Amino acid sequence: MDIEAFRLYCLAKKGVTEELPFGPDTLVFKVMGKIFALTGLDEETFKVNLKCDPERAISLREEHSFIVAGYHMNKKYWNTVNFERASSVLAQNLIDHSYQLVVDGLTKKLKAELATL
């Protein structure tokens, strides 16, 4: 999955915005104001930070050499995935998982707002 496919996949999800809150070199995707994916735009290798269930995060890191603890993130909950080495199916699955974890953690008010979109 290349960066444009990644962008389009994330933006197709309900309630998602695309932002540059950390400066022009870090592209961030949020659902209802909460980050679920981010990537550096100035990197040579296309890598994405994605939220992950802690047990699954460890399992994925053990299973795939291109998945490591989240760079500059809480390593318990975030993975950095080299999207140049991940299959499109795996990349989409990991994006979906990250998005759903964030949605599940939203307040009742935000969940209700998301449902109306």
Beta strands, then each sheet from edge to edge (+ up, - down):
strand 1: 16-19
strand 2: 26-31
strand 3: 34-40
strand 4: 47-51
strand 5: 67-69
strand 6: 78-82
sheet 1: 1+ 2- 3+ 4- 6+ 5-
end
